[in-house]
Amino acid sequence: MMNTLTQPGLDVLLPRASRPADTTSTPARHALDLLDRVNGGSASRQAARTVVLVSRDYPPCHTGGIATFVHALAHALHALGHSVHVVALSDSERPEQLDDHGVQVHRVAERAVRRPLGAVRLRVPRRIWRWSASAFAKVAELDRIHAVDLVEAPIWTCEGIAFLLDRRWPLVTSLHTTLHTWMESNPRKSKAWLWQYAYGRPMLALERLLMTQADGVRANSQAIIREIERAYDMAFDPLVTHVVPHGLLPVEVPAPAARTDEKRIELLFVGRLEERKGIAVLLRALPGLMARWPGLHVNILGDTHIRNAEGRYEMDEFQARHHDQSWLSRVVFEGRVDDARLLQAYADCDLFVGPSLFESFGLVFVEAMRQGKPVIACDAGGMPEVVQQGVTGLLVPPGDADSLEAAIERLLGDAWLRRTLGEAGLDAYRQRFSASRMAAGSLPLYDAARQAHRRAAERA
């Protein structure tokens, strides 16, 4: 049941519970060893904390950028000795708890929760509130047992809004794709006045609130800070905003598939087939390359059912335009794939191409670098912070199909360069983009958030 206000203008969701002594458990040794191998040393440790990561999506039920990030962060924090709980959406009406190699995963069903006065005043959409409040209720339950030290939630769909209104625990907002960025890639939807009134404008305001009022803000790049400050006409507090590059867990790299054609070269694209991912730019660059390089094979992985600005599908348009070309069979659209197939695709490719018009970070490049593959990215957003020009990959101007074609051709014709860039990329993953590096970099952010929360409580 909802209780009424104890803070001016805001409804409190649940009564505050007294906190028992810390019950942090010892981490599994094998998880720490696995992460240590990436850094070549022992993981740094601080006083154990109880951290809750809120994320609707979490593997294996749901995948995607945020799910991958939360999964890696949870396991890396656990390997550093912290007690980590993930609150994720359940696919059924029944809640469940499981032990994911030391990380406690709580799958929660959404429930109909009355919006308190504070949420009504902020025009929080009902479906957004349902999940945030359901997650909040679970965290309050966990707090009575484990004494929660900090909660982190992604900016996408404003999952942390119930926590911000209550302010019971320090809250960290992690920056990912914002609604403003999504609207730029979906102009047809964003121009609908009813959608804007009921969802778009309230959500943009909520995002701004979460980015300016949270106790801490996680940014994966300097670029996302600049882009959001421009788009939302705001400034982040540098004392509580920390840039922590995303990192990935180490994986068992599958062996590349055997090849009978020694001239075969495989190019890989991974991402939704939407304008922002630069798929149209890649498809414009391919015809000349396919004609000149008979050994070139292109694998395109990602959701094909996204309409472009003209309301058509990029795959359908490409196949219809080039239906009479003999090389068309060498361009394969696989659609969405599972994790095993994705890992195999990275293992099989000779070069990875991701010509996104904008990426706040670009985790797909780290996925490719983790398997020692050379990459081509765009000189935009956070991509130059991940891909070092001429060292781990090549950068081209966004939206420039001719420059992209030239960069691809350069790598097609130079096996030594492909190998050199790939080796440097693997080293960059180990030194800068491992999950253990991300977890270690998160600890100063968590300290700053807890201090900010303490100062705010003293002022209240």
Summary of the structure (lengths in Angstrom):
residues: 460
radius of gyration: 23.0
end to end distance: 25.4
largest distance: 71.8
contacts: 1569
relative contact order: 0.12
helix: 46%
strand: 16%
